[in-house]
Amino acid sequence: MRIIVDENVSDAVVNAVRAAGHELELVRDAYGTGTDDTEIESRAGEDARAVLTHDDDFLGLDAPHAPVLFMPDDSPSVARVASAINRMEDNGIDLTDGEFFVPDGWA
């Protein structure tokens, strides 16, 4: 899965998801810290990426928008997050305009 990772996601989650074989782009590396959420969402949509974030500003966006993989905090284990993303991809979950929550819904 192609994912853009918001700057609030821990390195441990980034490393686990990357090790699971997903293509990640980090906001802090690609666009710099403090990049506006609307710009992140727009770039994710243009690049056919989902947004992995803790930031609830990404929730409730007007459609169409990039898929949002939302974790309210770092409470799910990093292995559980990576496993959930793998399951979404393996099961062909349609991410179009979706908002998916960890752990509910996809973990």
Phi, psi and omega in degrees: 000144178265123187226138168257129187256120179296156185292348181272359181272135185293154177299327179298318177294315179305311182296319181292317181292319177295317180296335178282358173100012181270149181272113184249144169236126182266130180304315184298328179275319186278323187235347180096154179292149179082009178297136181300139182301323180294326177291318178299312180298317180297314180295322177299315179298317180296326183264008181055050178242152169271156177257122175260121189205163168256350189279112182287358173296339179280347181276144176077020178292149176294140177285150355279151175211165178295150176299145181240123173258104190253128172243120181297337176194191180271020185294322177292143179296154181298324178294323180293321178296311180299318179297319180296317179296319177301315180296321178301313181293314182298328183265006176062037180299130178285114183270359185306119177054023185268158171235122185237133187251142172257129003271342183295140171092322183217359179257000000 
